Amino acid sequence: MPPAPARRQPDSPAAAWFKREASLRMLHEVQRQAIPELTRVFGHTGLYLRPTPALAPVLSGNMLANVVSLHRDGDGLAGDLACRDDQLPICSGCVSLVYGLFVLETSPAPVTLLEEMARVLKPEGVAILLTLNPWSPARLRWGFRGLAPRDPLAVVADAQAAGLEVQRRRCLGPVWSSAPAVDLAPRERDHPWAGLRMASLVVARRRDPALTPVRAGTAALKFRPGMSAG
């Protein structure tokens, strides 16, 4: 007797929007413009979080030896691992890069997910956070689809509260795309409408706690070859 087919829940409006051809083309353009940030990060392991399995699990442009790839699956994440947003099954301080592509606005616990991203980063590890820009005209394309885009400044504040040092922030991606064709023409950073692009990019780094400073006025002991303290 053949096995019963697995039951599958219908896609949420947000998940269905991310799978549309026009939406995927815009997401690909956002990722293309973010590649220069990826090429600055080196290490052994990275974590790639994406909003839909319709996007390829390979993180193009990365300089890492291995990348764990997860995609949004209902209220959780699936792919190389299966987990909830607030319980990434990854040891603390073991990845060099966390690349979050439109997963905060699809998360039931975005602040906690960001804290988990910071937790798994190594000291000096980098988080690249790509979020939908709520001030972009393109919001009319994802409005009323269950997405909850946050103000870029709120994302910066959450990253800092999670212990990350924000290094760069800018907007990228298309400003708007018509229904029959998506405008993928790149625009310069100083374009007067740059703040209205589809996505916001935040680059943050996990810093080591600072070393205890030497007390002022205390002479530091300097060693020379053949000398020892005692």
Contacts in CASP RR format, 6 or more apart in sequence:
PFRMAT RR
TARGET T0000
AUTHOR 0000-0000-0000
METHOD contacts of the structure
MODEL  1
MPPAPARRQPDSPAAAWFKREASLRMLHEVQRQAIPELTRVFGHTGLYLR
PTPALAPVLSGNMLANVVSLHRDGDGLAGDLACRDDQLPICSGCVSLVYG
LFVLETSPAPVTLLEEMARVLKPEGVAILLTLNPWSPARLRWGFRGLAPR
DPLAVVADAQAAGLEVQRRRCLGPVWSSAPAVDLAPRERDHPWAGLRMAS
LVVARRRDPALTPVRAGTAALKFRPGMSAG
9 74 0 8 1.000
11 19 0 8 1.000
12 74 0 8 1.000
12 146 0 8 1.000
13 144 0 8 1.000
13 145 0 8 1.000
13 146 0 8 1.000
14 51 0 8 1.000
14 106 0 8 1.000
14 142 0 8 1.000
14 145 0 8 1.000
14 146 0 8 1.000
14 147 0 8 1.000
15 51 0 8 1.000
15 52 0 8 1.000
15 72 0 8 1.000
15 74 0 8 1.000
15 106 0 8 1.000
16 145 0 8 1.000
17 23 0 8 1.000
17 141 0 8 1.000
17 142 0 8 1.000
17 145 0 8 1.000
17 147 0 8 1.000
18 24 0 8 1.000
18 27 0 8 1.000
18 51 0 8 1.000
18 52 0 8 1.000
18 54 0 8 1.000
18 55 0 8 1.000
18 72 0 8 1.000
18 102 0 8 1.000
18 106 0 8 1.000
19 52 0 8 1.000
19 54 0 8 1.000
22 141 0 8 1.000
22 177 0 8 1.000
22 179 0 8 1.000
22 182 0 8 1.000
23 141 0 8 1.000
23 142 0 8 1.000
24 54 0 8 1.000
24 55 0 8 1.000
25 177 0 8 1.000
25 182 0 8 1.000
25 184 0 8 1.000
26 138 0 8 1.000
26 173 0 8 1.000
26 174 0 8 1.000
26 177 0 8 1.000
26 182 0 8 1.000
26 184 0 8 1.000
26 198 0 8 1.000
27 51 0 8 1.000
27 55 0 8 1.000
27 101 0 8 1.000
27 102 0 8 1.000
29 173 0 8 1.000
29 174 0 8 1.000
29 182 0 8 1.000
29 184 0 8 1.000
30 101 0 8 1.000
30 130 0 8 1.000
30 172 0 8 1.000
30 173 0 8 1.000
30 198 0 8 1.000
30 199 0 8 1.000
31 60 0 8 1.000
31 101 0 8 1.000
31 130 0 8 1.000
33 172 0 8 1.000
33 173 0 8 1.000
33 186 0 8 1.000
34 128 0 8 1.000
34 130 0 8 1.000
34 172 0 8 1.000
34 201 0 8 1.000
35 60 0 8 1.000
35 61 0 8 1.000
37 128 0 8 1.000
37 168 0 8 1.000
37 201 0 8 1.000
37 203 0 8 1.000
38 59 0 8 1.000
38 61 0 8 1.000
38 62 0 8 1.000
38 63 0 8 1.000
38 97 0 8 1.000
38 99 0 8 1.000
38 128 0 8 1.000
39 61 0 8 1.000
39 63 0 8 1.000
40 126 0 8 1.000
41 62 0 8 1.000
41 63 0 8 1.000
41 64 0 8 1.000
41 96 0 8 1.000
41 97 0 8 1.000
41 125 0 8 1.000
41 126 0 8 1.000
41 128 0 8 1.000
42 63 0 8 1.000
42 64 0 8 1.000
42 96 0 8 1.000
43 63 0 8 1.000
43 64 0 8 1.000
43 65 0 8 1.000
43 96 0 8 1.000
43 97 0 8 1.000
44 64 0 8 1.000
44 65 0 8 1.000
44 66 0 8 1.000
44 96 0 8 1.000
45 64 0 8 1.000
45 65 0 8 1.000
45 66 0 8 1.000
45 67 0 8 1.000
45 68 0 8 1.000
45 94 0 8 1.000
45 95 0 8 1.000
45 96 0 8 1.000
46 62 0 8 1.000
46 64 0 8 1.000
46 66 0 8 1.000
46 67 0 8 1.000
46 68 0 8 1.000
46 95 0 8 1.000
46 96 0 8 1.000
46 97 0 8 1.000
46 98 0 8 1.000
46 99 0 8 1.000
47 67 0 8 1.000
47 68 0 8 1.000
47 70 0 8 1.000
47 88 0 8 1.000
47 90 0 8 1.000
47 95 0 8 1.000
47 97 0 8 1.000
47 98 0 8 1.000
47 99 0 8 1.000
47 117 0 8 1.000
47 120 0 8 1.000
48 57 0 8 1.000
48 59 0 8 1.000
48 62 0 8 1.000
48 67 0 8 1.000
48 68 0 8 1.000
48 69 0 8 1.000
48 70 0 8 1.000
48 99 0 8 1.000
48 100 0 8 1.000
48 101 0 8 1.000
49 70 0 8 1.000
49 71 0 8 1.000
49 72 0 8 1.000
49 77 0 8 1.000
49 98 0 8 1.000
49 99 0 8 1.000
49 100 0 8 1.000
49 101 0 8 1.000
49 103 0 8 1.000
49 117 0 8 1.000
50 57 0 8 1.000
50 69 0 8 1.000
50 70 0 8 1.000
50 71 0 8 1.000
50 72 0 8 1.000
50 100 0 8 1.000
50 101 0 8 1.000
50 102 0 8 1.000
50 103 0 8 1.000
51 71 0 8 1.000
51 72 0 8 1.000
51 101 0 8 1.000
51 102 0 8 1.000
51 103 0 8 1.000
51 106 0 8 1.000
52 71 0 8 1.000
52 72 0 8 1.000
53 71 0 8 1.000
53 73 0 8 1.000
53 78 0 8 1.000
53 79 0 8 1.000
55 71 0 8 1.000
55 101 0 8 1.000
57 69 0 8 1.000
57 71 0 8 1.000
57 79 0 8 1.000
57 80 0 8 1.000
58 67 0 8 1.000
58 69 0 8 1.000
59 67 0 8 1.000
59 69 0 8 1.000
59 99 0 8 1.000
62 97 0 8 1.000
62 99 0 8 1.000
64 96 0 8 1.000
64 97 0 8 1.000
67 97 0 8 1.000
68 80 0 8 1.000
68 81 0 8 1.000
68 90 0 8 1.000
68 95 0 8 1.000
69 79 0 8 1.000
69 80 0 8 1.000
70 77 0 8 1.000
70 78 0 8 1.000
70 79 0 8 1.000
70 80 0 8 1.000
70 81 0 8 1.000
70 83 0 8 1.000
71 77 0 8 1.000
71 78 0 8 1.000
71 79 0 8 1.000
72 103 0 8 1.000
72 106 0 8 1.000
73 79 0 8 1.000
73 82 0 8 1.000
75 84 0 8 1.000
75 85 0 8 1.000
75 108 0 8 1.000
76 83 0 8 1.000
76 84 0 8 1.000
76 85 0 8 1.000
76 108 0 8 1.000
77 83 0 8 1.000
77 84 0 8 1.000
77 85 0 8 1.000
77 88 0 8 1.000
77 103 0 8 1.000
81 88 0 8 1.000
81 89 0 8 1.000
81 90 0 8 1.000
83 89 0 8 1.000
85 107 0 8 1.000
85 108 0 8 1.000
85 109 0 8 1.000
85 110 0 8 1.000
85 112 0 8 1.000
85 113 0 8 1.000
85 116 0 8 1.000
86 109 0 8 1.000
86 112 0 8 1.000
86 113 0 8 1.000
86 116 0 8 1.000
87 116 0 8 1.000
88 116 0 8 1.000
88 117 0 8 1.000
88 119 0 8 1.000
88 120 0 8 1.000
90 120 0 8 1.000
91 120 0 8 1.000
92 119 0 8 1.000
92 120 0 8 1.000
93 119 0 8 1.000
93 120 0 8 1.000
93 121 0 8 1.000
93 122 0 8 1.000
93 123 0 8 1.000
94 120 0 8 1.000
94 122 0 8 1.000
95 120 0 8 1.000
95 121 0 8 1.000
95 122 0 8 1.000
95 125 0 8 1.000
96 121 0 8 1.000
96 122 0 8 1.000
96 125 0 8 1.000
96 126 0 8 1.000
97 125 0 8 1.000
97 126 0 8 1.000
97 127 0 8 1.000
97 128 0 8 1.000
98 117 0 8 1.000
98 120 0 8 1.000
98 121 0 8 1.000
98 126 0 8 1.000
98 127 0 8 1.000
98 128 0 8 1.000
99 127 0 8 1.000
99 128 0 8 1.000
99 130 0 8 1.000
100 117 0 8 1.000
100 127 0 8 1.000
100 128 0 8 1.000
100 129 0 8 1.000
100 130 0 8 1.000
101 130 0 8 1.000
102 130 0 8 1.000
102 131 0 8 1.000
102 132 0 8 1.000
102 199 0 8 1.000
103 113 0 8 1.000
104 110 0 8 1.000
104 113 0 8 1.000
104 114 0 8 1.000
104 129 0 8 1.000
104 131 0 8 1.000
104 150 0 8 1.000
104 155 0 8 1.000
105 131 0 8 1.000
105 132 0 8 1.000
105 147 0 8 1.000
105 148 0 8 1.000
105 149 0 8 1.000
105 150 0 8 1.000
106 147 0 8 1.000
107 113 0 8 1.000
110 148 0 8 1.000
110 150 0 8 1.000
110 158 0 8 1.000
111 158 0 8 1.000
111 161 0 8 1.000
114 129 0 8 1.000
114 155 0 8 1.000
114 158 0 8 1.000
114 159 0 8 1.000
114 162 0 8 1.000
115 162 0 8 1.000
117 127 0 8 1.000
117 129 0 8 1.000
117 162 0 8 1.000
118 127 0 8 1.000
118 159 0 8 1.000
118 162 0 8 1.000
118 163 0 8 1.000
118 164 0 8 1.000
118 206 0 8 1.000
121 127 0 8 1.000
121 164 0 8 1.000
121 206 0 8 1.000
122 206 0 8 1.000
123 206 0 8 1.000
123 207 0 8 1.000
123 208 0 8 1.000
124 205 0 8 1.000
124 206 0 8 1.000
124 207 0 8 1.000
124 208 0 8 1.000
125 205 0 8 1.000
125 206 0 8 1.000
126 203 0 8 1.000
126 204 0 8 1.000
126 205 0 8 1.000
126 206 0 8 1.000
127 159 0 8 1.000
127 164 0 8 1.000
127 202 0 8 1.000
127 203 0 8 1.000
127 204 0 8 1.000
127 205 0 8 1.000
127 206 0 8 1.000
128 201 0 8 1.000
128 202 0 8 1.000
128 203 0 8 1.000
129 155 0 8 1.000
129 159 0 8 1.000
129 201 0 8 1.000
129 202 0 8 1.000
129 203 0 8 1.000
129 204 0 8 1.000
130 199 0 8 1.000
130 200 0 8 1.000
130 201 0 8 1.000
131 149 0 8 1.000
131 150 0 8 1.000
131 152 0 8 1.000
131 155 0 8 1.000
131 199 0 8 1.000
131 200 0 8 1.000
131 202 0 8 1.000
132 139 0 8 1.000
132 142 0 8 1.000
132 147 0 8 1.000
132 149 0 8 1.000
132 198 0 8 1.000
132 199 0 8 1.000
132 200 0 8 1.000
133 139 0 8 1.000
133 149 0 8 1.000
133 152 0 8 1.000
133 171 0 8 1.000
133 195 0 8 1.000
133 196 0 8 1.000
133 197 0 8 1.000
133 198 0 8 1.000
133 199 0 8 1.000
133 200 0 8 1.000
134 149 0 8 1.000
134 150 0 8 1.000
134 151 0 8 1.000
135 151 0 8 1.000
135 195 0 8 1.000
135 196 0 8 1.000
136 171 0 8 1.000
136 175 0 8 1.000
136 176 0 8 1.000
136 195 0 8 1.000
136 196 0 8 1.000
136 197 0 8 1.000
136 198 0 8 1.000
136 199 0 8 1.000
137 175 0 8 1.000
137 176 0 8 1.000
137 196 0 8 1.000
138 174 0 8 1.000
138 175 0 8 1.000
138 176 0 8 1.000
138 177 0 8 1.000
138 198 0 8 1.000
139 149 0 8 1.000
141 177 0 8 1.000
142 149 0 8 1.000
150 158 0 8 1.000
152 169 0 8 1.000
152 171 0 8 1.000
152 200 0 8 1.000
152 202 0 8 1.000
155 200 0 8 1.000
155 202 0 8 1.000
156 166 0 8 1.000
156 169 0 8 1.000
156 202 0 8 1.000
159 166 0 8 1.000
159 202 0 8 1.000
159 204 0 8 1.000
160 166 0 8 1.000
160 204 0 8 1.000
163 206 0 8 1.000
163 207 0 8 1.000
164 204 0 8 1.000
164 205 0 8 1.000
164 206 0 8 1.000
164 207 0 8 1.000
165 204 0 8 1.000
165 205 0 8 1.000
165 206 0 8 1.000
165 207 0 8 1.000
166 202 0 8 1.000
166 203 0 8 1.000
166 204 0 8 1.000
167 203 0 8 1.000
167 204 0 8 1.000
167 205 0 8 1.000
168 201 0 8 1.000
168 202 0 8 1.000
168 203 0 8 1.000
169 200 0 8 1.000
169 201 0 8 1.000
169 202 0 8 1.000
169 203 0 8 1.000
170 189 0 8 1.000
170 194 0 8 1.000
170 200 0 8 1.000
170 201 0 8 1.000
171 194 0 8 1.000
171 195 0 8 1.000
171 196 0 8 1.000
171 197 0 8 1.000
171 198 0 8 1.000
171 199 0 8 1.000
171 200 0 8 1.000
171 201 0 8 1.000
172 197 0 8 1.000
172 198 0 8 1.000
172 199 0 8 1.000
172 201 0 8 1.000
173 186 0 8 1.000
173 187 0 8 1.000
173 197 0 8 1.000
173 198 0 8 1.000
173 199 0 8 1.000
174 182 0 8 1.000
174 183 0 8 1.000
174 184 0 8 1.000
174 185 0 8 1.000
174 197 0 8 1.000
174 198 0 8 1.000
175 183 0 8 1.000
175 187 0 8 1.000
175 193 0 8 1.000
175 196 0 8 1.000
175 197 0 8 1.000
175 198 0 8 1.000
176 183 0 8 1.000
177 183 0 8 1.000
177 184 0 8 1.000
187 193 0 8 1.000
187 194 0 8 1.000
187 197 0 8 1.000
188 194 0 8 1.000
214 220 0 8 1.000
221 229 0 8 1.000
223 229 0 8 1.000
END
